[in-house]
Amino acid sequence: MEHMGFFNLTTFAAEQFLLADEHGADLLVLVAKATYRVEGRDRLVLDDQQVPIDPAGSYHGKPEASSLRNAPEASFGKLSTDIALVGHAHAPDGEPVTRLDVSLRVGPVQKLVRVFGDRRWRRPNLLRWRWGIERPRPFVKMPLLYERAFGGADLTPADPKHHERESRNPVGVGLIARGTRLKEPVALPNLEDPRRLIRSPSHRPAPSGFGFIAPHWQWRHQHAGTYDEKWQKSRLPLLPEDFDRQFLSTAHPDLTASGFLNGGELVEIVNASPRGRLAFPLPTDAPEGVVMMKDQTRHALAMNLDTVLTDTDEHRVYLVWRASLPVFKKVHDILWAKIQLVGSGKEDNRAS
């Protein structure tokens, strides 16, 4: 879309995208992404290296067999702010522990995850009629991945109707189906909700974690709509009529804000950094978009902060803002678009 003229007047990474909404109507989508580094334990500084916008997102491994590391950043519009954290749990002072709690709070949104050392289900024997849980092994550092949370699949029962997959987290561990023929000890989750700890193989707790949710996992897939024969005949290639924009929310359900954050909210992270507790306010500098049409119609677009990602391995924070303008049958009427910091615009209609 360079032929339309796009100006990034910020120090952030920024791009424009021409996308279609759920009804197939054209949208001009403006996206800005800021990269901050955590100085010490309590201050954010704009990083000299601004990470580019990631349109497609990325996984920790193969998409079908791993969790989503970075959510796609070219979507046409979220309903609220997604909050996520990637990194490791760290035992205080580097002293081995068998369990600890990791907490994340961003403004009004908070989540607590209990992290256990490696442990396994042990199969019953003649002297034990139920599955037992091993004592957790000591650890100093533990990945905060959905691969370490409850989930996975058990396809070993002789009767296929007892085969089971955890659709909320197909890459997790700990699931044991009724009539299982598993003989070896089964890994238990390292990450659990302390309010709903696993007690028996029949428990099906919601997977617990801080990362993004892949589009084919049940939490998001339930909002994707119905792709049946009726859709093929009447809507294809448009999205289904029952598509819900909640599908575009990529955070764990516990980490989706009610509305959009504004900047300035306190971030507090405990036991996820070797530096100890991190606590800092989100920056208040925010971008805004401006689109000029050939007829000199000027559109000022407020950009919503729709993603806050903290990486405690790299000690960086990534903020993503987004705005969209309907341009159905007006794509060729766009003269230019720009992204600038709020309050830095010119009084005239020039892009620079």
N, C-alpha and C positions, 0 to 999 in steps of 0.2 A: 504493500500500500504506500510505498514511498512517493509515488507520483502525486499523492494528495498533499504532501507536505506535512511532516510531523516534526515538532520541535520539543525537545526535552530541556527545559530550563531549570532543572533541579540537578543536584549531585547524585540522585538515586538512579538506578536502572529504570527504564521506562520504555513501553512499547504501545502500539495501537494494533488492534485486531478487528477484522471484519468477520463477524460471526452471525449465525442465525439463531433466533430464540426457539422456544418449544413450538411456536406456531409457524416457523419458517421465515419470519420477518427479519430483515437485515438489521444488525446492531453494530454501531461503531463502539468498540470497547477499549477504554484507556486503562492501562495497568501500570502502576509504579511499585517498585520494590526497593526497600532500604535495608542495608546490611550494617548492623552495629556490632561492636565488640564489647565484651564485658571487661571493664577495667577493675581489677581487684575483685571485690565482692558486691559493690554497691553503686556502680556507675556505668552508664552506656556512653560510648563514644562512636561517632560515625566512622566506619571502617574506610581505610584508604582504598581497599579493593571491594568494589560493589559487585555482588554476585548477580549475573544476568538473570532475567526472568526465565523460568523453566516452563514452557508451554505444555509439555506432555507429562511432566512428573517423572519420578524414578522409584525403583524398588531396591530393597536390600539385596536381592538376588534375582532369580527368574520370577517374572510376575505371577506365574501360576503356582509358585511354591514358596513365596516369601511375602513379607509385609511391605506396605507402601512407605517409602522413606520421605519423599517430597510430593505433595499433591500437585496436580496440574494447575498452572497459574494462568491459563487462558480461558477459563470458563466464562460464561456470559453473565453470571450474576448470582451471588449467594444471598441468603436471607438474613445472615447474622455472621458474627465473627467466629472463626474456627481457631482453636488454641491447641497447640501441640508441643511436645518436647521429645527430642531424641538424645540419646546418650547412655550413660551407665549409672547404676546405683553405686554409691561409694560409702564404705564403712567409715564412720568418724575416726579421724586421726590415723587411718590406715590399719586399725586393729581388727583382726578377723571377728566376724559375727556370724550367727546362724540365721538371723532375721533382722530386718530393720524396715522402717516406714519411709517411703519417699513421698513428698508432697509438692504439689504445684498449685500456686494461686496467682491468678491474673485478675485484678479487680474483684468483681463479685463471683467469679468462677473459680472453683477449687476442687482438687481431687487428691485422694490419698491411696497409695498402692503399697501393700505389704510385700516385701521382697524376701523370699526364703532362699537358703542355700540349696544346692542340688539334693533331691530326694526322689524316692520312687514308691509306687504302689508295689506291695509284695503280695503274690498270689496266695490264696488260702491253701492250707494243707490239712492233714488229718487232725492236727491239734488246734487248728484255727479255722473257724467257719466263715470268716469275713476277710476281705482285703484289708491289709494293714498299711500304714504310712510310716516310712522310715524317718528317722530323725534327720533334719537338714544338716548338710555339711557346712563347715565354716567357709566364708568367702570374704574377700575384700572389695571386689568389683564385680558387678553383674550387669549384663546388657538389658536395657529397658526395651525389649522387643516383644511383639505379639507372638513370635515364635516361642517365647518363654511363658506365655499366658495360657489359660485353659482353652482347649479346642482340639483340632485334629480330626481324625476319623478312625473307626474300627470296623473293618470289613471282614473280620474273621469268623463271625457266627455262621454256623452251617445253614441256618434259615436266612435267606436274603432279606426278609422283612425286618430282621433285627440288625441289619447293617446300619451304621449310624455315622453321620458327618455333622460337625459343628459348623453350621452355615455362618455364624457370626464371626468365626475365626478358624478357617480351614487349615491354617498353618501352625496351629497351637499344639499343645500336648496335654495328656492326662485323661482323655476320653476313653472310657471302657464301656462297650455295648453289652446289652443283655445277651447272654449266651456266648460270650466271647470265648475264643479258643487261644487267646494269648497265653503263653506259658512263661515267658521271661518277664522280669520286673518291668513295669511301665513308668516312664518319667512323669513326675508330677509337675504342675506349673511352678515356676519361680515367682511369678507375679500374681497376686490375688487381691480381691477386695476384702479388707479386714472385717467388713460387716457380714460377709458371706463366704467364709472359709470352707473349703472342700472337706467334707467329713466321710463321704462314701462314694463309690463309683457311680451310684445312681444320681448324684447331685449334678446339676447342669447350670452352674453359676455363669453370669455374664462375664466374658473375657475382660480382664482388667489391664489397662495400659495407658500410655500418654501419646501414642503415635497416631498417624493418619489412618483412615479406614479405606480399604480398596473398594472400587466400584462394584465388584461382584460379591462382596460380603453382604450378608443379610441386612445389616443396619442401613446400608445405602440402597441395595438392590430392591428392597421393598417399595422404594419411591420411584423406581425407574420406569414404571408403567407396564402395560401388557403388550407383549410382542407376539400376537397370535395371527391366525389367518385373516381375521377381520382387519387388523392393523395392516397386514401386507396388502390387502385389496383396497383399503380406503385411505391410508395415511402414509405409507412408505414413500419417500425417505424421511418424512417428518417424524418427530417424536410422538408417542401414543397420546391420546386425549387425556389419559389418566396419569401422565407424567407429572411428578411433583418436584418443585425446585428444591425441596429438602434433599434430593439426591445430590445436589451440588455441594452440600455441607460435608466436609471430609474429616472433621474431628470426631473423636470418640463422643458418643452422646452426652457423656458427663462433662465434656469440655467444649460444648457449643454454647456461646453466650446467647442471652435473650435480647436480640438486637445487636447493634454494632458498638464496639468500644470506641472511645474518642481520643485516646492518648492521655497520658498522665496517670493511668491506673498503676497501682503498685503490683510488681511481680515479685513473688517470693518462692524460692526453690530450696528444699531441704533434702540433704543426703543424695544429691545427684551431681555433685562436683567435688573434686579433691580439695578445692579451696574452702569447703564448708558451706554454710548457708549463704545463698545469694539473695539479695533484695535490692531492687532498683525500680524507679518509675519508668513507664513507657515514655518515649519522646512525645512531645506535643507538636513538633513540626509536622505538618501534613501537606500533601499535594492537592491541587485542584486541577480540573480540566477545563479547557476552553476549545470550542469548535466554531469555526467561521464558515458559513455557507457562501456560495457565489453571489447570492442576492443580498449579502452583507448582514444576514441574520446571525446574531452571535449567541451561542449557547454556553452558559457557564455551568459546569458540572461539579457538584460536590462529590468527592471520592470517598467511598466507605472503606474503613480499615476492616478487611474481612479475613485476614490471616495473621496470626502471631505465632511464630515458630522459634523455639529456643533450642540451641544445640549446645549441651553442656560438655561435650567432648572438645569442641572448638571454642567454646565460650563466645558464641555469637548469637545474635537475635536478628530474625528476619521479619520485616513487616511488609505486608502487601495491601495496597489500596486499589480500588476498582470503581469505575463509573461507566455507564453505557448511555448511548443516545440512539433512539430509533431512527433509522435512515432508509426505511422501506421506500423503494423507487426514488431515493435521493442520493444514492451512493456517489454518483457522478457530479452532484452539486456541492460536495464538500471541497472547500478551498484549502483549509489547513486545520490542523489540530495541534494543541500544545498542552503540556503538563508543566505546572509551575507550583511553587510553594504558596500556600494561602497567604494572601495579603501582598504578594509581590507583583501582581499584574499591573499592566499599563492602563492608562485611561483611554488610550486610543485602541483601534482594532487591529493593530499589527501584531504579528506573532513574536516579534522581538523588538 
